[in-house]
Amino acid sequence: SIFSDWKIDPDSSTGWHGIVARINTVGEQGGALPKEFFRFVYEKSLCGNCREKAVRQMGKRRWLTAEIMAEGLYDSNPQIVAYLRKKA
């Protein structure tokens, strides 16, 4: 993966967390991004808020897979769980 060397630091605004936040911001503003970006954010981010935004962006674009829907029902972020229960 092109992202495998990135360090994960949820407190950083310029490193990992800044990149994840930027992906979500571009998505929220309607920017064209590959669906793999949002899936990557959901699968790799330590930040529950960032994961939630990624899930919502995938839902908005109808990119939620059965795998993500099933896995997300056990997410540590209760907002993700509630959102996916409504989508099911």
C-alpha positions as CSV (number, residue, x, y, z in Angstrom):
1,S,0.0,0.0,0.0
2,I,1.2,3.5,-0.7
3,F,0.2,4.5,2.8
4,S,2.0,1.7,4.7
5,D,4.9,3.9,5.7
6,W,2.8,6.7,7.3
7,K,3.0,7.1,11.0
8,I,-0.2,7.2,12.9
9,D,-0.4,10.1,15.4
10,P,-4.0,11.1,16.2
11,D,-2.7,14.3,17.9
12,S,-0.9,15.6,14.9
13,S,-2.5,18.3,12.7
14,T,0.2,18.1,10.1
15,G,1.1,14.4,10.0
16,W,-1.3,11.4,9.8
17,H,-4.3,13.1,11.5
18,G,-4.0,16.1,9.3
19,I,-4.0,13.9,6.1
20,V,-7.0,12.0,7.3
21,A,-8.8,15.2,8.2
22,R,-8.0,16.7,4.8
23,I,-9.5,13.6,3.0
24,N,-12.7,14.0,5.0
25,T,-12.9,17.7,4.5
26,V,-12.4,17.4,0.7
27,G,-15.1,14.7,0.7
28,E,-17.5,16.8,2.8
29,Q,-17.0,19.7,0.3
30,G,-18.0,17.4,-2.6
31,G,-14.5,16.9,-3.9
32,A,-13.8,14.0,-6.2
33,L,-11.8,11.4,-4.3
34,P,-11.4,7.6,-4.9
35,K,-13.6,5.4,-2.7
36,E,-10.4,3.7,-1.5
37,F,-9.4,6.9,0.4
38,F,-12.5,6.7,2.6
39,R,-12.2,3.0,3.1
40,F,-8.5,3.5,4.1
41,V,-9.5,6.2,6.6
42,Y,-12.2,3.9,8.1
43,E,-9.9,0.9,8.3
44,K,-6.7,2.6,9.6
45,S,-7.6,5.8,11.5
46,L,-7.3,5.8,15.3
47,C,-9.7,8.7,15.4
48,G,-13.3,7.8,15.9
49,N,-14.5,11.1,14.5
50,C,-12.5,10.7,11.4
51,R,-13.8,7.1,10.9
52,E,-17.3,8.3,11.4
53,K,-16.9,11.0,8.7
54,A,-15.4,8.5,6.3
55,V,-18.3,6.1,6.9
56,R,-20.8,8.9,6.3
57,Q,-19.1,9.9,3.1
58,M,-19.1,6.3,1.9
59,G,-22.8,6.1,2.8
60,K,-23.6,9.3,1.0
61,R,-21.9,8.0,-2.1
62,R,-23.4,4.5,-1.8
63,W,-19.9,3.0,-1.3
64,L,-20.7,1.1,1.9
65,T,-19.9,-2.6,1.3
66,A,-21.6,-5.4,3.2
67,E,-18.2,-6.0,4.8
68,I,-17.9,-2.5,6.1
69,M,-21.6,-2.5,7.2
70,A,-21.1,-5.7,9.2
71,E,-17.7,-4.7,10.7
72,G,-19.0,-1.2,11.6
73,L,-21.7,-2.6,13.8
74,Y,-18.9,-3.4,16.3
75,D,-17.0,-0.1,16.0
76,S,-16.0,1.6,19.2
77,N,-17.7,4.8,18.0
78,P,-21.4,4.5,18.9
79,Q,-22.3,7.1,16.3
80,I,-20.9,4.8,13.6
81,V,-22.9,1.9,15.0
82,A,-26.1,3.9,15.1
83,Y,-25.6,5.3,11.6
84,L,-25.0,1.8,10.1
85,R,-28.0,0.4,11.9
86,K,-30.2,3.0,10.3
87,K,-28.6,2.2,6.9
88,A,-29.2,-1.6,7.2
